[in-house]
Amino acid sequence: MSAPRKMLFDGEKANPATVVTVESYDFDLFVIGAGSGGVRAARTSAGFGVKVAICELPFNPISSEVTGGVGGTCVIRGCVPKKILVYGAQFGGEFEDARNFGWELNDHIDFNWKKLLHNKTKEIERLNGVYKRLLSNAGVTLFEGEGRLVSSNIVEVTQSDGSKQKYSTKNILIATGSRAQRVNIPGQELAITSDEALSLDELPKRVVILGAGYIAVEFASIWRGMGSEVDLVYRKELPLRGFDDEMRAVVARNLEGRGIRLHPGKNLLELSKIEKSIKAVTDHGDVFIADTVLFATGRLPNTKRLNLQAVGVELDKTGAVKVDEYSQTTVPNIWAIGDVTNRMNLTPVALMEGTCFSKTVFGGQPIKPDYANIPSAVFWGLKSFLTLCIVLRVPFDWRVPWFALDVHLAPRSTSRLSRCSSPV
Ligand SMILES: Cc1cc2nc3c(=O)[nH]c(=O)nc-3n(C[C@H](O)[C@H](O)[C@H](O)COP(=O)(O)OP(=O)(O)OC[C@H]3O[C@@H](n4cnc5c(N)ncnc54)[C@H](O)[C@@H]3O)c2cc1C
């Protein structure tokens, strides 16, 4: 690491009176976390001619405090693998319908879960490579390891072998995203989160899902589409809290119509092992016997091990980094974008925040992320795309490419659309 050093102006002698302090750092920007937001911010900043480094945990489809991978949640254990499974599940119903349209199919249609999972893994490994190339082509230096702040200008990277290296930097960008949380109930270790759900060795025949956000609803649809028995347990009256109430009721009816058993107003109390199965008991006394129990009960920002508060970066009560409208934290040269700030946790939003950050800090064009009109897509309609299309402000935004839409709901007070492919 080169520390900030004293320099002389050209031709001047080493007279203490003429020595001035010029700060010189290893990097102009050090980004911690190479997910959607971090990669976008790193490469667009490098595009402005500054010296950029980024660090990321070693690749693993299941994330932890010490595993991750270039590409982040969306590419490795979020949007992309989820969509691959959504597409896979969609065919079941199509095959059935096809018979009514003259297609002669054998009585028995085989489905090979392992093949789908193998192809999914190949695809996320390919994308991991694409993201790495994007960074190197942009001239960004990539370090593999866990980043942590030593001071407001020094980042320490710990590699898998335990060796540590410190780098000085003028600016730091926190883009460490979030991780799925487990519910604190007896037997919680028997349950899985969305990370493991996207990497299961076998297709579970009986599934209990706790939660009713978009991730819960999407996994219910995926597994049901592949023929599993699915019980969806959630505390509210309707799934998809935060979305338009009328549409929530439509979704609930359709999920039931598809054979997903809904259990509103309930919570899981405890899990226990019964031979090879899991017994799940609700607070209303229902008992389910399942192969897999999925906790889809929310995510928390990855801030615990970054040493942020020690250097003056404030967090909110959920552990998210507090930022102003320009993504600047309470320490002026430290910035944060994406899920770690818990503003609107979607990939296109993390990308937008990354672009705004680089324009503001290095492009001389201060610009705030604009959160108006960001619609959300929920992948629950297995048989047809564009099952629903509802927006509040305008009837339909024709500028949105059709491929980007599955179900188009109107959440909260404004319309939102998320493109669930993986723009970088
Ligand atoms: C199952 C699922 C489905 C989803 N589907 C969609 C969807 O369809 N559409 C959509 O828009 N969004 C979707 N999302 C949300 C989307 O994935 C996130 O909003 C997006 O990835 C956030 O980007 P980010 O850059 O903030 O964080 P991330 O992509 O999570 O990247 C953060 C990176 O930081 C790394 N990291 C963490 N700590 C450290 C450290 N100390 N040092 C080094 N590296 C570190 C992590 O390993 C990770 O790679 C989904 C999420 C999940 C879980």
The ligand as an ORCA input file, in Angstrom:
! r2SCAN-3c Opt
* xyz 0 1
  C     -34.210    -15.295     -5.309
  C     -34.048    -13.866     -5.778
  C     -34.642    -13.459     -6.954
  C     -34.506    -12.153     -7.397
  N     -35.113    -11.790     -8.559
  C     -35.000    -10.525     -9.012
  C     -35.604    -10.138    -10.235
  O     -36.228    -10.943    -10.906
  N     -35.447     -8.859    -10.649
  C     -34.738     -7.942     -9.922
  O     -34.606     -6.799    -10.345
  N     -34.150     -8.268     -8.745
  C     -34.266     -9.545     -8.270
  N     -33.653     -9.892     -7.099
  C     -32.943     -8.857     -6.321
  C     -31.555     -8.583     -6.908
  O     -30.836     -9.793     -6.996
  C     -30.812     -7.580     -6.038
  O     -31.616     -6.437     -5.857
  C     -29.492     -7.158     -6.673
  O     -28.658     -8.270     -6.886
  C     -28.790     -6.153     -5.769
  O     -27.535     -5.830     -6.307
  P     -26.357     -5.327     -5.350
  O     -25.236     -4.964     -6.242
  O     -26.862     -4.330     -4.400
  O     -25.987     -6.605     -4.445
  P     -25.519     -8.047     -4.848
  O     -25.861     -8.388     -6.240
  O     -26.012     -8.928     -3.764
  O     -23.932     -7.955     -4.775
  C     -23.266     -7.759     -3.577
  C     -21.941     -8.503     -3.671
  O     -21.109     -8.116     -2.593
  C     -20.376     -9.253     -2.184
  N     -19.875     -9.013     -0.828
  C     -20.579     -8.948      0.323
  N     -19.759     -8.648      1.347
  C     -18.516     -8.524      0.820
  C     -17.244     -8.211      1.370
  N     -17.082     -7.923      2.676
  N     -16.179     -8.182      0.549
  C     -16.293     -8.459     -0.770
  N     -17.483     -8.739     -1.347
  C     -18.577     -8.762     -0.560
  C     -21.376    -10.381     -2.286
  O     -20.728    -11.638     -2.361
  C     -22.117    -10.020     -3.574
  O     -21.531    -10.630     -4.688
  C     -33.748    -11.221     -6.635
  C     -33.128    -11.608     -5.442
  C     -33.276    -12.928     -5.020
  C     -32.607    -13.344     -3.727
*
